[in-house]
Amino acid sequence: MFPIKPHIWFAQDKAKEAAEFYASLLPDSGLNYANHFDMPGGGQCETVEFTVAGQPFLGISSGPGLTISPAISFMINFDPSRDADAAKNIDEVWNKLLPEGTVMMPLDRYPFSERYGWLSDKYGISWQLILTNPTGEERPVIVPSLMYTGDVAGKASEAIDFYCSVFKDGKPGITAPRTEDVGPDKAGTLMFADFYINQSWLAAMDSAHPHGFGFNDAVSLLIVCDTQEEVDYYWQALTAGGAAGQCGWLKDKYGVSWQVASSVMFEALKKGSPEQVARVTQTFMTMKKVDVSALQKAYNE
């Protein structure tokens, strides 16, 4: 198994451009690979793998893309205990992300942080920048953050328990429930929590306010499996009460999009010849739940 990798569906021909932009934001970042494959019925899909502050991402662009929802954002932790220039660096990264973007919460002082801001950048990806000084177990610089809104508002704690039960290394981290009703948000719902699954830290929060957005396929959580046994396990666990999709995609019972994929697919995209990539991707496009042996056969032919 590999750490969870956020998967982002960008607008047409923007995946590599966006990946290069994100790779310029922070240390320990870079563009790992870029490739193309033909889509059924014509057109090409561009795929990129990139890293931001040690967190791997996968991006694709094909067709017009999807509207990216702020329901999954990416928290960037600027920790003065690890970086003496954290206060300066948070402003620098904010100013890189801001042009052509949309501010959701201005970069300012808040009760929970001396410096915090939330924005969507020019490609539509949402980022929460926070000056923090965490105690206890160290958190990574980048933490994917899930906001439970609309019909699933108030279910963040339940969802965390579910995810921690699915992943064998799952464990809760910080939990900060509301102590009283605050507007539409009820006491006991989560202002913030984080949890550890599949070698990855994620965060979650509830918001009953009328945001007008929820989870969608534009940002999904990718699980890369080595074996068919792993694929079968995660597919069955995460589709329970949810919905199976095409090409390893699924929605869990809270509406979060996941992909249960095979390492063979990414081996082909990274190292395969054009002919191998074509065979593997054409085989992959016919699947719902991934068939590892069929992908391996297509790669080896």
PAZAPA-4460 file (N, C-alpha, C; in steps of 0.05 Angstrom, whole numbers, plus 32768, in hexadecimal, padded with zeros to 4 digits):
% residues 301
    n_x    n_y    n_z   ca_x   ca_y   ca_z    c_x    c_y    c_z   seq   type   mol
   8011   7FE8   8000   8000   8000   8000   8011   8019   8000     1      M     A
   8006   802E   7FF6   8014   8048   7FF4   8003   805D   8003     2      F     A
   800F   8074   800A   7FFF   8089   8017   7FE8   8092   8004     3      P     A
   7FD3   809D   8010   7FBD   80A8   8000   7FC7   80C0   7FF0     4      I     A
   7FBF   80C0   7FD7   7FC8   80D5   7FC4   7FB0   80E4   7FBA     5      K     A
   7FAD   80FE   7FC0   7F97   810E   7FB5   7F99   810E   7F96     6      P     A
   7F82   810B   7F89   7F80   810A   7F6C   7F6F   8121   7F63     7      H     A
   7F7A   8132   7F52   7F6C   814A   7F4A   7F66   814A   7F2C     8      I     A
   7F4D   8150   7F25   7F45   8151   7F08   7F45   816F   7F00     9      W     A
   7F59   8177   7EF1   7F5C   8192   7EE8   7F4D   8197   7ECE    10      F     A
   7F49   81B0   7EC7   7F3E   81B8   7EAD   7F51   81AF   7E97    11      A     A
   7F47   81AE   7E7F   7F56   81A3   7E68   7F71   81AF   7E65    12      Q     A
   7F85   819E   7E63   7FA1   81A5   7E5E   7FAE   81B6   7E74    13      D     A
   7FA2   81B5   7E8C   7FAD   81C5   7EA2   7FBD   81B5   7EB7    14      K     A
   7FBC   819A   7EB5   7FC8   818A   7ECA   7FE6   818F   7ECD    15      A     A
   7FF5   818E   7EB8   8012   8192   7EBA   8018   81AE   7EC2    16      K     A
   800B   81C1   7EB7   800F   81DD   7EBE   800A   81E2   7EDC    17      E     A
   7FF4   81D7   7EE6   7FEE   81DA   7F02   8003   81CB   7F14    18      A     A
   800B   81B3   7F0B   801F   81A4   7F1B   8039   81B3   7F1D    19      A     A
   8041   81C0   7F07   805A   81CF   7F08   8058   81E7   7F1A    20      E     A
   8040   81F3   7F1B   803B   820A   7F2C   803D   8201   7F4A    21      F     A
   802F   81EC   7F50   802F   81E2   7F6C   804B   81D9   7F75    22      Y     A
   805A   81CE   7F62   8075   81C5   7F69   8088   81DC   7F70    23      A     A
   8080   81F5   7F69   8090   820C   7F6F   808A   8219   7F8A    24      S     A
   8076   820F   7F98   806C   821C   7FB0   807D   8219   7FC8    25      L     A
   8087   8200   7FCD   8093   81F9   7FE6   80AB   81E7   7FE2    26      L     A
   80BD   81E5   7FF5   80D3   81D1   7FF3   80C8   81B5   7FF3    27      P     A
   80D8   81A2   7FEA   80D1   8186   7FE8   80B8   8183   7FD5    28      D     A
   80B9   8191   7FBF   80A3   8190   7FAB   80AF   818C   7F90    29      S     A
   80A0   8180   7F7D   80AA   817C   7F62   8096   816E   7F51    30      G     A
   809B   816F   7F37   808B   8160   7F23   8099   8145   7F1F    31      L     A
   808A   8130   7F25   8096   8115   7F24   8095   8109   7F08    32      N     A
   807E   810A   7EFB   807C   8101   7EDF   8063   810D   7ED3    33      Y     A
   8062   810D   7EB8   804B   8115   7EA9   8048   8102   7E91    34      A     A
   8030   80FB   7E8A   802B   80E8   7E74   8010   80EE   7E68    35      N     A
   800A   80E2   7E51   7FF1   80E5   7E43   7FE7   80C9   7E3B    36      H     A
   7FCD   80C6   7E39   7FC2   80AE   7E2C   7FA8   80B6   7E1E    37      F     A
   7FA1   80A6   7E0A   7F89   80AC   7DF9   7F70   80A3   7E08    38      D     A
   7F5B   80B3   7E06   7F42   80AD   7E12   7F30   809E   7DFE    39      M     A
   7F1E   808C   7E07   7F0B   8080   7DF5   7EFA   8095   7DE7    40      P     A
   7EF7   8093   7DCE   7EE7   80A7   7DBF   7EF6   80BF   7DB6    41      G     A
   7F10   80C0   7DBC   7F21   80D6   7DB3   7F29   80E8   7DCA    42      G     A
   7F3E   80F8   7DC5   7F48   810A   7DD9   7F5D   80FD   7DEA    43      G     A
   7F6C   810D   7DF9   7F81   8102   7E0A   7F7C   810A   7E27    44      Q     A
   7F87   80FA   7E39   7F87   80FF   7E55   7FA4   8104   7E5E    45      C     A
   7FA9   811B   7E6B   7FC3   8121   7E75   7FC4   8119   7E93    46      E     A
   7FD9   810A   7E9A   7FDC   8102   7EB6   7FF7   810D   7EC1    47      T     A
   7FF7   8116   7ED9   800F   8120   7EE6   8010   8116   7F03    48      V     A
   8028   8111   7F0C   802C   810C   7F29   803F   8122   7F33    49      E     A
   8038   812E   7F49   8049   8143   7F54   8048   8142   7F72    50      F     A
   805B   814F   7F7E   805E   814F   7F9B   805F   816C   7FA5    51      T     A
   8050   8171   7FBB   8051   818B   7FC8   8058   8187   7FE5    52      V     A
   806F   8191   7FED   8079   818E   8009   8078   8171   8012    53      A     A
   807F   815E   8000   8080   8142   8007   8066   8133   8003    54      G     A
   8050   8141   7FFE   8036   8134   7FF9   8032   812F   7FDB    55      Q     A
   802F   8115   7FD4   802B   810F   7FB7   800F   8115   7FAF    56      P     A
   800C   811E   7F96   7FF2   8123   7F89   7FF2   8116   7F6E    57      F     A
   7FDB   810F   7F64   7FD8   8107   7F48   7FC4   811A   7F3B    58      L     A
   7FCA   8124   7F23   7FB8   8135   7F15   7FB1   812A   7EF9    59      G     A
   7F99   812F   7EF0   7F92   8128   7ED4   7F83   8140   7EC8    60      I     A
   7F84   8142   7EAE   7F74   8155   7EA0   7F6A   8148   7E86    61      S     A
   7F50   8149   7E83   7F43   813D   7E6C   7F28   814A   7E68    62      S     A
   7F23   8154   7E50   7F0A   8161   7E4B   7F08   817B   7E5B    63      G     A
   7EF0   8185   7E61   7EED   819E   7E6F   7EF4   819D   7E8C    64      P     A
   7EF7   8184   7E97   7EFD   8181   7EB3   7EE3   8184   7EC4    65      G     A
   7EE7   8184   7EDE   7ED1   8187   7EF1   7ED4   819F   7F02    66      L     A
   7EBF   81AA   7F0D   7EC1   81C0   7F1F   7ECD   81B6   7F3A    67      T     A
   7EE3   81C1   7F42   7EF1   81B7   7F5A   7EE3   81C3   7F72    68      I     A
   7EDC   81B2   7F85   7ECD   81BB   7F9C   7EE0   81C0   7FB4    69      S     A
   7EDB   81D6   7FC3   7EEB   81DB   7FDB   7EE5   81C7   7FF2    70      P     A
   7ED3   81B4   7FEE   7ECD   81A1   8003   7EE6   8190   800A    71      A     A
   7EF8   818D   7FF7   7F12   8182   7FFD   7F27   8197   7FF7    72      I     A
   7F34   81A0   800B   7F49   81B4   8008   7F63   81A9   8013    73      S     A
   7F78   81B8   8011   7F92   81AF   801B   7F9E   81C3   802E    74      F     A
   7FA1   81BA   8047   7FAC   81CA   805C   7FCA   81CA   805B    75      M     A
   7FD6   81E2   805B   7FF3   81E4   805B   7FFB   81EE   8077    76      I     A
   800A   81DE   8086   8013   81E5   80A1   802D   81F3   80A0    77      N     A
   802E   820B   80AA   8047   821B   80AD   804D   821B   80CB    78      F     A
   8061   820B   80D2   8066   8206   80EE   8080   8214   80F7    79      D     A
   807E   8228   8108   8096   8236   8111   80AA   8225   8120    80      P     A
   80A0   820F   812C   80B2   81FD   813B   80C4   81ED   8128    81      S     A
   80BC   81EB   810E   80CC   81DD   80FA   80D8   81F0   80E6    82      R     A
   80CD   8208   80E4   80D6   821B   80CF   80D7   8237   80DC    83      D     A
   80EF   8242   80E0   80F1   825C   80EC   80E5   8272   80DB    84      A     A
   80E2   826D   80C1   80D6   8281   80AF   80B9   827C   80A9    85      D     A
   80AC   826C   80B9   8090   8264   80B3   807E   827C   80AF    86      A     A
   8080   8290   80C0   806E   82A7   80BE   8072   82B6   80A4    87      A     A
   808B   82B7   809B   8090   82C4   8081   8087   82B2   806A    88      K     A
   808C   8298   806C   8086   8286   8056   8068   8283   8051    89      N     A
   8058   8285   8066   803B   8283   8062   8031   829A   8050    90      I     A
   803C   82B2   8054   8034   82C8   8044   803E   82C5   8027    91      D     A
   8056   82BA   8024   8061   82B7   8009   8051   82A2   7FF9    92      E     A
   8049   828C   8005   803A   8278   7FF7   801E   8282   7FF1    93      V     A
   8012   8290   8004   7FF7   829C   7FFF   7FF8   82AF   7FE7    94      W     A
   800C   82BF   7FE5   800E   82D2   7FCE   8014   82C4   7FB4    95      N     A
   801F   82AC   7FB5   8022   829C   7F9C   8008   8290   7F93    96      K     A
   7FF8   8287   7FA6   7FDE   827A   7FA0   7FC8   828E   7F99    97      L     A
   7FCA   82A7   7FA2   7FB4   82BA   7FA1   7FAD   82C4   7F85    98      L     A
   7FC0   82CA   7F73   7FB9   82D5   7F59   7FA5   82C4   7F4A    99      P     A
   7F8F   82D0   7F41   7F79   82C3   7F32   7F6A   82AF   7F43   100      E     A
   7F6F   82AF   7F5D   7F61   829D   7F6F   7F4A   82AB   7F7D   101      G     A
   7F3D   829D   7F90   7F26   82A7   7F9F   7F2C   82A3   7FBD   102      T     A
   7F2A   82B9   7FCC   7F2E   82B8   7FE9   7F14   82AF   7FF7   103      V     A
   7F16   829A   8007   7F00   8290   8016   7F01   829A   8033   104      M     A
   7F19   829B   803E   7F1D   82A8   8058   7F38   82B7   8056   105      M     A
   7F38   82D1   805A   7F51   82E1   8057   7F68   82D7   8069   106      P     A
   7F80   82DB   805F   7F98   82D4   806F   7F99   82E9   8086   107      L     A
   7F95   82DF   809F   7F91   82F2   80B5   7F94   82E2   80CF   108      D     A
   7F91   82F0   80E6   7F92   82E3   8100   7F76   82DA   8107   109      R     A
   7F74   82C1   8112   7F5B   82B5   811A   7F5E   82A9   8136   110      Y     A
   7F48   82A3   8144   7F4A   8298   815E   7F5B   827E   815F   111      P     A
   7F5A   826F   8149   7F68   8255   8149   7F85   8256   813D   112      F     A
   7F8D   826E   8133   7FA8   8270   8127   7FB0   828D   8125   113      S     A
   7FC9   8293   8129   7FD4   82AE   8126   7FD3   82B6   8108   114      E     A
   7FD3   82A2   80F6   7FD3   82A9   80DA   7FC6   8292   80CB   115      R     A
   7FB0   8298   80BD   7FA1   8283   80AF   7F93   8290   8097   116      Y     A
   7F91   8281   8081   7F81   828A   806A   7F78   8272   805A   117      G     A
   7F62   8276   804B   7F57   8260   803B   7F50   826D   8020   118      W     A
   7F5B   8260   800A   7F55   826A   7FEF   7F54   8253   7FDB   119      L     A
   7F48   8259   7FC4   7F49   8248   7FAD   7F5B   8255   7F99   120      S     A
   7F6F   8246   7F8E   7F82   8252   7F7B   7F76   8253   7F5F   121      D     A
   7F86   825C   7F4C   7F7D   8260   7F30   7F75   8246   7F22   122      K     A
   7F7D   822F   7F2D   7F74   8215   7F21   7F5C   820A   7F30   123      Y     A
   7F53   8217   7F45   7F3C   820F   7F54   7F41   81FF   7F6D   124      G     A
   7F5B   81F9   7F72   7F61   81E9   7F8A   7F60   81FB   7FA3   125      I     A
   7F54   81F0   7FB8   7F52   81FF   7FD1   7F69   81F8   7FE4   126      S     A
   7F74   820D   7FF1   7F8A   820A   8003   7F83   8219   801D   127      W     A
   7F89   820D   8033   7F88   821A   804D   7FA4   821D   8058   128      Q     A
   7FAD   8236   805C   7FC8   823B   8065   7FC6   8243   8083   129      L     A
   7FD5   8236   8094   7FD3   823B   80B1   7FEE   823B   80BE   130      I     A
   7FF2   824F   80CE   800A   8251   80DF   8004   8242   80F9   131      L     A
   8013   822D   80FE   800C   821B   8113   8024   8213   8123   132      T     A
   8020   8208   813A   8036   81FE   814B   802B   81E6   815A   133      N     A
   8028   81D0   814B   801A   81B9   8157   802A   81AC   816D   134      P     A
   801B   81A0   8180   8027   8190   8195   8021   8173   818F   135      T     A
   802F   8161   819B   802A   8145   8196   8037   813B   817C   136      G     A
   802A   8128   8170   8036   811B   8158   8037   8130   8141   137      E     A
   804E   8131   8134   8052   8144   811E   8040   813E   8106   138      E     A
   8035   8153   80FA   8024   8150   80E2   8034   8158   80CA   139      R     A
   802D   814D   80B2   803B   8155   809A   8034   8172   8092   140      P     A
   8043   817D   8080   803E   8199   8077   8023   819B   8069   141      V     A
   801C   8187   8058   8003   8187   8049   7FF0   8172   8055   142      I     A
   7FD8   817B   805B   7FC3   8169   8066   7FAA   816D   8056   143      V     A
   7FA0   8159   8047   7F86   815B   803A   7F70   815E   804E   144      P     A
   7F5D   8171   8049   7F49   8178   805D   7F2D   8174   8050   145      S     A
   7F1C   8165   805D   7F01   815F   8053   7EEC   816F   8063   146      L     A
   7EDB   817E   8056   7EC6   818D   8063   7EAB   8180   805C   147      M     A
   7E9D   8177   8071   7E84   8169   806F   7E6D   817E   8070   148      Y     A
   7E60   8182   8059   7E4C   8197   8057   7E32   818B   804D   149      T     A
   7E1D   819C   804B   7E04   8193   803F   7DF8   817B   804E   150      G     A
   7DF1   8166   803F   7DE4   814F   804B   7DF6   813F   805E   151      D     A
   7E11   8143   805C   7E23   8134   806D   7E2F   8146   8083   152      V     A
   7E26   815F   8085   7E2F   8170   809B   7E28   8163   80B5   153      A     A
   7E3C   8163   80C8   7E38   8156   80E2   7E41   8139   80E2   154      G     A
   7E4B   812E   80CB   7E52   8112   80CA   7E71   810E   80C8   155      K     A
   7E80   8124   80CD   7E9D   8121   80CB   7EA9   810D   80DF   156      A     A
   7E9F   810E   80F8   7EA9   80FC   810C   7EA3   80DF   8105   157      S     A
   7E8A   80DA   80FC   7E82   80C0   80F3   7E93   80B6   80DB   158      E     A
   7E99   80C8   80C9   7EA9   80C1   80B2   7EC6   80BA   80BA   159      A     A
   7ED1   80C9   80CD   7EEC   80C3   80D7   7EED   80A7   80E3   160      I     A
   7ED9   80A0   80F3   7ED7   8086   80FF   7ED6   8070   80EA   161      D     A
   7EC6   8076   80D5   7EC4   8063   80BF   7EDF   805F   80B1   162      F     A
   7EEC   8074   80A9   7F06   8072   809B   7F1B   8064   80AC   163      Y     A
   7F1B   806A   80C6   7F2F   805D   80D8   7F29   803F   80DB   164      C     A
   7F0F   8037   80D7   7F09   801B   80D8   7F10   800C   80BE   165      S     A
   7F10   801B   80A8   7F16   800F   808E   7F34   800A   808B   166      V     A
   7F44   801E   8093   7F61   801C   808F   7F6E   8011   80A8   167      F     A
   7F7F   7FFD   80A5   7F89   7FEE   80BB   7F9B   7FFE   80CE   168      K     A
   7FA7   8014   80C3   7FB8   8025   80D4   7FA9   803D   80DE   169      D     A
   7F8E   803E   80DA   7F7E   8055   80E0   7F7E   805D   80FE   170      G     A
   7F81   8076   8103   7F7F   8080   811F   7F76   809D   811E   171      K     A
   7F67   80A6   8132   7F5F   80C2   8134   7F76   80D3   813F   172      P     A
   7F76   80ED   8139   7F8A   80FF   8144   7F7D   8114   8155   173      G     A
   7F80   812D   814E   7F74   8143   815D   7F56   8143   8157   174      I     A
   7F46   8148   816C   7F29   814B   8169   7F1F   8164   8177   175      T     A
   7F12   8176   8169   7F08   818F   8175   7EEB   8192   816E   176      A     A
   7ED9   8186   817E   7EBC   818A   8179   7EB2   81A5   8183   177      P     A
   7E9C   81AE   8178   7E8F   81C6   8182   7E83   81C1   819D   178      R     A
   7E86   81D3   81B0   7E7B   81CF   81CB   7E5F   81D9   81CD   179      T     A
   7E56   81E9   81BA   7E3B   81F3   81BA   7E32   81F9   819D   180      E     A
   7E18   81FD   819A   7E0E   8204   817F   7E1A   821F   8176   181      D     A
   7E23   8220   815E   7E2D   8239   8152   7E1F   823D   8137   182      V     A
   7E0A   824D   8137   7DFB   8250   811E   7DEF   8235   8117   183      G     A
   7DF1   822D   80FD   7DE6   8213   80F5   7DF7   81FB   80FE   184      P     A
   7E10   8200   8107   7E21   81EA   8110   7E1A   81E2   812D   185      D     A
   7E15   81C9   8131   7E0B   81BF   814B   7E22   81B7   815D   186      K     A
   7E1D   81B8   8177   7E31   81AF   818A   7E37   8192   8185   187      A     A
   7E51   818B   8187   7E5A   8170   8182   7E64   816B   8166   188      G     A
   7E5C   817C   8153   7E68   8179   8138   7E84   8184   8138   189      T     A
   7E93   817C   8124   7EB0   8182   8125   7EB8   819D   8119   190      L     A
   7EC5   81AD   8129   7ED2   81C5   811F   7EEB   81BC   810F   191      M     A
   7EF8   81A8   811A   7F11   819E   810D   7F18   8183   811A   192      F     A
   7F22   8171   810A   7F2E   8158   8113   7F41   814F   80FE   193      A     A
   7F55   813F   8106   7F65   8131   80F2   7F67   8114   80F9   194      D     A
   7F70   8104   80E6   7F71   80E7   80E9   7F86   80DC   80D6   195      F     A
   7F8F   80C4   80DC   7FA5   80B7   80CD   7F9B   809D   80C1   196      Y     A
   7F9D   809B   80A7   7F95   8083   8098   7FA9   807E   8081   197      I     A
   7FB1   8065   807E   7FC1   805E   8067   7FDA   806F   8064   198      N     A
   7FE9   8073   807B   8001   8082   807C   7FFD   80A0   8075   199      Q     A
   7FE5   80AA   8079   7FDF   80C5   8071   7FCE   80D3   8086   200      S     A
   7FD4   80ED   808C   7FC3   80FD   809D   7FAF   810C   808C   201      W     A
   7F96   810C   8095   7F81   811C   8089   7F72   812B   809F   202      L     A
   7F64   8140   8097   7F55   8150   80AA   7F37   814F   80A2   203      A     A
   7F26   8156   80B5   7F09   8156   80AF   7EFB   816B   80C0   204      A     A
   7EE6   8176   80B6   7ED6   8189   80C6   7EB9   8189   80BB   205      M     A
   7EA7   8192   80CC   7E8B   8195   80C5   7E84   81B2   80C0   206      D     A
   7E73   81B7   80AD   7E68   81D2   80AA   7E4B   81D0   809F   207      S     A
   7E38   81D9   80AF   7E1C   81D8   80A7   7E13   81F2   8099   208      A     A
   7E26   8204   8094   7E1F   821D   8086   7E19   8216   8068   209      H     A
   7E0A   8227   805B   7E02   8222   803F   7E19   8229   802B   210      P     A
   7E2D   8218   802A   7E44   821E   8019   7E3E   821B   7FFB   211      H     A
   7E2C   820A   7FF4   7E26   8205   7FD7   7E3A   81F3   7FCA   212      G     A
   7E4A   81E4   7FD9   7E5C   81D1   7FCE   7E5D   81B8   7FDF   213      F     A
   7E66   81A2   7FD3   7E6A   8189   7FE2   7E80   8179   7FD4   214      G     A
   7E83   8161   7FDC   7E98   8150   7FD0   7E90   8149   7FB3   215      F     A
   7EA4   8147   7FA1   7E9F   813E   7F86   7EB8   8130   7F7C   216      N     A
   7EB6   8127   7F62   7ECC   8117   7F57   7EE5   8127   7F4F   217      D     A
   7EE3   8141   7F50   7EF9   8152   7F47   7F12   814E   7F58   218      A     A
   7F0D   8149   7F72   7F23   8142   7F84   7F1B   8128   7F92   219      V     A
   7F2B   8113   7F8E   7F26   80F9   7F9A   7F3F   80F0   7FA9   220      S     A
   7F3B   80DB   7FB8   7F51   80D0   7FC8   7F59   80B5   7FBC   221      L     A
   7F72   80B4   7FB4   7F7C   809D   7FA5   7F8A   8089   7FB7   222      L     A
   7F81   8070   7FB6   7F8E   805A   7FC5   7F9B   8048   7FB0   223      I     A
   7FB5   8046   7FB1   7FC4   8036   7F9D   7FCA   801B   7FAB   224      V     A
   7FC1   8005   7F9E   7FC3   7FEA   7FAA   7FD6   7FD9   7F99   225      C     A
   7FE5   7FC7   7FA6   7FF7   7FB5   7F98   7FE9   7F9B   7F90   226      D     A
   7FD5   7F93   7F9E   7FC8   7F79   7F9A   7FAA   7F7B   7F95   227      T     A
   7F9F   7F66   7F89   7F82   7F65   7F85   7F74   7F63   7F9F   228      Q     A
   7F80   7F56   7FB3   7F74   7F54   7FCD   7F70   7F6F   7FDA   229      E     A
   7F83   7F81   7FD7   7F81   7F9C   7FE1   7F6B   7FAB   7FD3   230      E     A
   7F6B   7FA9   7FB8   7F56   7FB6   7FA8   7F3A   7FAD   7FB1   231      V     A
   7F37   7F93   7FB3   7F1D   7F88   7FBB   7F14   7F93   7FD6   232      D     A
   7F27   7F93   7FE9   7F20   7F9B   8005   7F17   7FB8   8005   233      Y     A
   7F27   7FCB   7FFA   7F20   7FE7   7FFB   7F07   7FEE   7FEA   234      Y     A
   7F04   7FE0   7FD4   7EED   7FE5   7FC3   7ED3   7FDD   7FD2   235      W     A
   7ED3   7FC6   7FDF   7EBC   7FBD   7FED   7EB6   7FCF   8005   236      Q     A
   7ECB   7FD6   8014   7EC8   7FE6   802D   7EBD   8002   8026   237      A     A
   7EC8   800E   8012   7EC2   802B   800D   7EA9   802E   7FFD   238      L     A
   7EA1   801A   7FED   7E88   801D   7FDE   7E6F   8016   7FF0   239      T     A
   7E74   800A   8008   7E5D   8003   8019   7E4D   801C   8020   240      A     A
   7E34   801D   8018   7E23   8034   801C   7E28   804B   8009   241      G     A
   7E3C   8047   7FF7   7E43   805C   7FE3   7E3C   8052   7FC7   242      G     A
   7E4D   8058   7FB4   7E47   8051   7F98   7E61   804B   7F89   243      A     A
   7E61   8035   7F7A   7E78   802D   7F69   7E77   803E   7F50   244      A     A
   7E8F   8045   7F46   7E91   8054   7F2D   7EA2   8045   7F19   245      G     A
   7EAB   8053   7F05   7EBC   8047   7EEF   7ED9   804C   7EF6   246      Q     A
   7EEA   8039   7EEC   7F07   803C   7EED   7F12   803F   7F0A   247      C     A
   7F06   8030   7F1C   7F10   8030   7F38   7F05   8047   7F48   248      G     A
   7EF4   8058   7F3D   7EE9   806E   7F4C   7ED1   8065   7F5C   249      W     A
   7ECD   8071   7F73   7EB5   806B   7F83   7EAF   8083   7F95   250      L     A
   7E96   8083   7F9F   7E8E   8097   7FB4   7E87   8087   7FCD   251      K     A
   7E92   8090   7FE4   7E8B   8083   7FFD   7E70   808E   8006   252      D     A
   7E67   8084   801D   7E4C   808B   8026   7E49   80A7   802F   253      K     A
   7E60   80B6   8031   7E5F   80D3   8038   7E63   80E5   801F   254      Y     A
   7E65   80D8   8007   7E68   80E7   7FEF   7E85   80ED   7FE7   255      G     A
   7E98   80E4   7FF7   7EB4   80E9   7FF0   7EBC   80D6   7FD9   256      V     A
   7ECB   80E1   7FC5   7ED4   80D1   7FAE   7EEF   80C4   7FB4   257      S     A
   7EF1   80AB   7FAE   7F0A   809C   7FB1   7F10   808E   7F97   258      W     A
   7F29   8087   7F93   7F31   8075   7F7E   7F41   805E   7F8A   259      Q     A
   7F39   8046   7F84   7F48   802E   7F8C   7F56   8024   7F74   260      V     A
   7F70   8028   7F73   7F80   8024   7F5A   7F95   800F   7F5E   261      A     A
   7FA2   8007   7F48   7FB8   7FF3   7F49   7FD2   8001   7F43   262      S     A
   7FE7   7FF9   7F51   8002   8003   7F4C   800B   7FFD   7F30   263      S     A
   8000   7FE9   7F23   8007   7FE2   7F08   8001   7FF9   7EF5   264      V     A
   7FEA   8006   7EFA   7FE2   801D   7EE9   7FF7   8033   7EEA   265      M     A
   8001   8039   7F02   8014   804F   7F05   8030   8048   7EFD   266      F     A
   8036   802E   7EFF   8050   8025   7EF4   8050   8028   7ED6   267      E     A
   803A   8023   7EC9   8038   8026   7EAC   803B   8044   7EA4   268      A     A
   802C   8055   7EB3   802D   8071   7EAC   8049   807D   7EB0   269      L     A
   8057   8074   7EC4   8071   807F   7ECA   8087   8073   7EB8   270      K     A
   8086   8059   7EB3   809D   804C   7EA6   8096   803D   7E8D   271      K     A
   807D   803B   7E86   8075   802B   7E6F   807B   8039   7E54   272      G     A
   807D   8029   7E3F   807F   8034   7E24   8064   803E   7E1C   273      S     A
   8063   804F   7E07   8049   8058   7DFD   8035   8042   7DF8   274      P     A
   8040   802B   7DED   802E   8014   7DE7   8024   8008   7E01   275      E     A
   8035   8006   7E15   802C   7FFA   7E2F   8018   800D   7E3D   276      Q     A
   801D   8026   7E3C   800A   8039   7E48   7FEF   8037   7E3A   277      V     A
   7FEF   8035   7E20   7FD6   8033   7E10   7FC6   801A   7E18   278      A     A
   7FD5   8003   7E19   7FC7   7FEA   7E20   7FBC   7FEA   7E3C   279      R     A
   7FCB   7FF4   7E4F   7FC2   7FF4   7E6B   7FAB   8007   7E6F   280      V     A
   7FAC   801F   7E63   7F96   8032   7E67   7F7D   8029   7E58   281      T     A
   7F80   801D   7E41   7F68   8013   7E33   7F5B   7FFD   7E43   282      Q     A
   7F6B   7FEC   7E4F   7F60   7FD6   7E60   7F52   7FE2   7E79   283      T     A
   7F5F   7FF5   7E85   7F55   8003   7E9D   7F3A   8010   7E98   284      F     A
   7F37   801C   7E81   7F1E   802B   7E7B   7F05   8019   7E7A   285      M     A
   7F09   7FFF   7E78   7EF2   7FED   7E76   7EE9   7FE4   7E92   286      T     A
   7EF8   7FEB   7EA7   7EF3   7FE0   7EC2   7EE2   7FF2   7ED3   287      M     A
   7ED4   7FE6   7EE6   7EC9   7FF4   7EFD   7EDD   7FEF   7F14   288      K     A
   7EDA   7FD9   7F23   7EEF   7FD1   7F36   7F07   7FC8   7F26   289      K     A
   7F1F   7FD0   7F2F   7F37   7FCB   7F20   7F3E   7FAD   7F22   290      V     A
   7F46   7FA2   7F0B   7F50   7F86   7F08   7F6E   7F87   7F05   291      D     A
   7F7D   7F81   7F1A   7F9A   7F84   7F19   7FA7   7F72   7F05   292      V     A
   7F9E   7F59   7F03   7FAA   7F46   7EF1   7FA6   7F4E   7ED4   293      S     A
   7F8F   7F5A   7ECD   7F8A   7F63   7EB2   7F9C   7F7A   7EAB   294      A     A
   7FA0   7F8D   7EBE   7FB3   7FA3   7EB9   7FCF   7F99   7EB6   295      L     A
   7FD7   7F85   7EC6   7FF2   7F7A   7EC4   7FF6   7F6C   7EAA   296      Q     A
   7FE2   7F5E   7EA1   7FE4   7F50   7E87   7FE7   7F64   7E70   297      K     A
   7FD8   7F7A   7E71   7FDA   7F8E   7E5C   7FF5   7F9C   7E5D   298      A     A
   8000   7F9F   7E74   801B   7FAC   7E77   8031   7F9A   7E6C   299      Y     A
   802E   7F80   7E70   8043   7F6D   7E6A   8043   7F64   7E4C   300      N     A
   802D   7F68   7E3F   802A   7F5E   7E23   803F   7F6B   7E10   301      E     A
***
